[in-house]
């Protein structure tokens, strides 16, 4: 129980799974949360992770009561985490002209934004009392500028950046750090169906290693890979007319059931 503890949502695949592996390799204990908890437990067993170092919890971050209960169970059984990574997220294309896609926006915000706040909630007070800890929000370079056909995701990730910035100011007087990790294109099941070019595509394991270093260092904001940070800043500087011309004809994110 003396090893540091990390709590990770969305741990059954992709970035969450890669982060779990990296933290475990560094000697941390893991509290892993996913909707598909049976599938997550199978992965833990297949990887040969020591049972005394891993706690698997089932919860949908959109369910405030369920993710809150998962957080409290983590504290009761493994103790207060040293780091909480709100990684669970969804990415689905939308067309505002389609009435059904408003539900896509609702579910995206419930998962990517409300789910993040609900993930942090059980830990904020105890971390402030302890005067240490890290709350980690996973955003995206899609937060920098809106991409056609990707309005729900871009808006939700822009909200993640602003929310984490607000939370950082609230927690700083108590010694609790808030880290915003901003992935570029990472090779995961979430990105493999994309129909457009993904510059600087990075393996999930390489991303997890860089994210681990940023989180443990307690940096406030980190774009990974750094090259995408430069691309994003350049895109932010483009005048609207030029930006619209650059994206004209770009394939859009797949909508639900496409």
C-alpha positions in Angstrom: 0.0 0.0 0.0 3.0 2.3 0.0 3.3 2.4 -3.8 1.7 5.4 -5.5 -1.8 4.9 -6.9 -3.4 6.1 -10.1 -7.1 6.1 -10.9 -7.8 5.8 -14.7 -11.2 5.9 -16.5 -11.6 4.5 -20.0 -9.0 1.9 -19.2 -10.3 -0.9 -21.3 -8.6 0.1 -24.6 -6.5 2.8 -26.4 -4.9 5.6 -24.4 -6.3 4.4 -21.1 -4.9 0.9 -21.5 -1.5 2.3 -22.6 -1.4 4.6 -19.6 -2.3 1.8 -17.2 0.6 -0.3 -18.6 3.1 2.6 -18.3 2.1 3.4 -14.7 2.2 -0.2 -13.7 5.7 -0.6 -15.2 6.8 2.4 -13.1 5.7 0.6 -9.9 2.4 2.3 -9.4 -0.8 0.6 -8.2 -3.8 0.9 -10.5 -7.5 1.6 -10.0 -8.9 1.0 -13.5 -12.5 2.0 -14.5 -14.4 1.0 -17.6 -18.0 0.3 -18.7 -16.7 -3.1 -19.9 -15.3 -4.2 -16.6 -15.3 -7.9 -17.5 -13.3 -7.2 -20.6 -10.9 -5.0 -18.6 -10.5 -7.8 -16.0 -9.6 -10.2 -18.8 -6.9 -7.9 -20.1 -5.5 -7.5 -16.6 -5.3 -11.2 -16.1 -3.9 -11.8 -19.6 -1.1 -9.3 -18.9 -0.2 -11.0 -15.7 -0.7 -7.9 -13.6 -0.4 -8.6 -9.8 -3.9 -8.8 -8.3 -2.7 -6.9 -5.1 -1.7 -3.9 -7.3 -4.8 -3.7 -9.5 -8.4 -2.8 -8.7 -10.9 -3.1 -11.5 -14.1 -1.1 -11.2 -17.1 -1.0 -13.5 -18.8 2.4 -14.2 -20.1 4.6 -17.0 -18.8 8.1 -16.4 -22.1 9.5 -17.7 -23.7 8.0 -14.6 -22.8 10.4 -11.9 -23.8 8.1 -9.1 -21.9 5.1 -10.6 -18.6 6.9 -11.2 -18.9 8.6 -7.8 -19.4 5.2 -6.2 -16.4 3.9 -8.1 -14.2 6.7 -6.7 -15.3 6.1 -3.2 -14.7 2.4 -3.5 -11.2 3.1 -4.7 -10.5 5.2 -1.6 -12.0 2.6 0.7 -10.1 -0.3 -0.7 -6.8 1.1 -2.1 -6.6 4.6 -0.5 -6.7 8.1 -1.9 -5.0 8.2 -5.4 -1.9 10.2 -6.1 -3.2 10.8 -9.6 -6.6 10.7 -11.2 -6.8 10.5 -15.0 -10.1 11.4 -16.5 -9.5 9.7 -19.9 -12.9 8.2 -20.8 -14.1 9.9 -24.0 -16.0 9.4 -27.2 -15.6 10.8 -30.7 -18.4 10.7 -33.2 -19.1 12.8 -36.2 -22.3 14.9 -36.4 -24.4 16.9 -38.8 -26.5 19.6 -37.1 -29.1 19.3 -39.9 -29.9 15.8 -38.6 -32.2 15.7 -35.6 -30.7 12.4 -34.3 -27.2 14.0 -34.1 -28.3 16.3 -31.4 -28.3 13.2 -29.2 -24.7 12.6 -30.4 -23.8 16.0 -29.0 -25.6 15.3 -25.8 -23.8 12.0 -25.2 -20.5 13.5 -26.2 -20.8 16.3 -23.6 -22.1 13.9 -21.0 -19.1 11.6 -21.5 -16.3 14.1 -22.2 -17.3 16.9 -19.9 -19.8 16.0 -17.2 -18.1 12.6 -17.0 -14.7 14.3 -16.3 -16.1 16.5 -13.6 -17.9 13.5 -12.0 -14.7 11.5 -12.2 -12.7 14.2 -10.3 -15.5 15.0 -7.8 -14.9 12.3 -5.1 -11.2 13.1 -5.0 -11.0 16.9 -5.0 -12.0 17.4 -1.4 -9.7 14.7 0.1 -6.8 15.8 -2.1 -7.2 19.3 -0.9 -7.2 18.1 2.7 -4.1 16.1 2.1 -2.6 19.0 0.1 -1.3 16.9 -2.7 -2.4 15.0 -5.8 -2.8 15.4 -9.5 -6.1 15.7 -11.5 -5.4 14.9 -15.1 -7.8 15.9 -17.9 -7.3 14.4 -21.4 -8.3 16.9 -24.0 -7.3 16.9 -27.7 -5.7 19.2 -30.3 -9.2 19.2 -31.8 -9.9 21.7 -29.0 -7.9 24.4 -30.8 -10.1 24.9 -33.8 -13.4 23.5 -35.0 -13.3 20.8 -37.7 -16.2 20.4 -40.1 -18.4 17.5 -39.2 -16.7 17.2 -35.8 -18.6 19.9 -33.9 -19.5 17.9 -30.8 -16.1 16.5 -30.2 -14.2 19.7 -30.9 -16.5 21.7 -28.6 -16.3 19.1 -25.9 -12.5 19.1 -25.9 -12.3 22.9 -26.0 -14.5 22.7 -22.9 -12.1 20.3 -21.3 -9.2 22.7 -21.7 -11.2 25.6 -20.2 -12.6 23.5 -17.4 -9.2 22.2 -16.4 -7.8 25.7 -16.4 -10.5 26.8 -14.1 -10.0 23.8 -11.8 -6.3 24.4 -11.7 -6.8 27.9 -10.3 -9.2 26.5 -7.7 -6.9 23.7 -6.6 -3.5 25.5 -6.6 -3.8 27.0 -3.1 -4.2 23.5 -1.7 -1.1 22.0 -3.4 -3.2 19.9 -5.8 -2.0 20.1 -9.4 -4.3 20.0 -12.5 -2.6 18.7 -15.6 -4.2 19.1 -19.1 -2.8 16.5 -21.5 -3.6 17.3 -25.2 -3.1 14.3 -27.5 -2.6 14.8 -31.2 -3.3 11.8 -33.4 -2.7 8.6 -31.4 -3.0 5.1 -33.0 -6.0 3.7 -31.1 -9.3 2.1 -32.1 -10.8 5.6 -31.8 -8.7 6.9 -34.6 -8.3 3.9 -36.9 -11.6 4.6 -38.6 -10.8 8.2 -39.5 -11.1 9.0 -43.2 -8.6 11.9 -43.3 -4.8 12.3 -43.0 -3.4 12.2 -39.4 0.0 13.9 -39.3 2.5 12.8 -36.7 0.5 9.7 -35.8 2.0 8.3 -32.6 1.8 4.8 -31.2 -0.2 4.7 -27.9 2.7 3.3 -26.0 4.9 6.3 -27.0 2.2 8.7 -26.1 1.7 7.0 -22.7 5.4 7.3 -21.9 5.4 11.1 -22.6 2.2 11.6 -20.8 3.5 9.7 -17.8 6.5 12.1 -17.6 4.3 15.2 -17.9 1.8 13.9 -15.2 4.5 13.0 -12.7 6.3 16.3 -13.3 3.0 18.1 -12.7 3.1 20.3 -15.8 -0.1 22.3 -16.3 -0.5 21.8 -20.1 1.3 19.4 -22.5 0.6 18.7 -26.2 1.8 15.3 -27.3 3.5 15.0 -29.7 5.0 18.4 -29.5 4.9 18.8 -33.3 1.1 18.8 -33.2 1.3 21.7 -30.7 3.0 23.8 -33.4 0.5 22.7 -36.0 -2.4 23.6 -33.8 -0.9 27.1 -32.9 -0.4 27.8 -36.6 -4.0 26.8 -37.4 -5.2 29.1 -34.6 -3.4 32.0 -36.3 -4.9 31.4 -39.7 -7.5 34.0 -40.7 -11.0 32.4 -40.9 -11.2 32.7 -44.7 -7.9 30.9 -45.2 -8.7 28.3 -42.6 -12.1 27.5 -44.3 -10.3 27.2 -47.6 -7.7 24.8 -46.2 -10.4 22.5 -44.8 -12.7 22.7 -47.9 -13.3 19.2 -49.1 -11.7 17.5 -46.1 -13.3 14.1 -45.3 -15.5 14.4 -42.2 -15.6 12.2 -39.1 -17.9 9.2 -39.5 -21.3 9.8 -38.1 -23.1 7.1 -36.0 -23.9 3.9 -38.0 -21.8 5.1 -41.0 
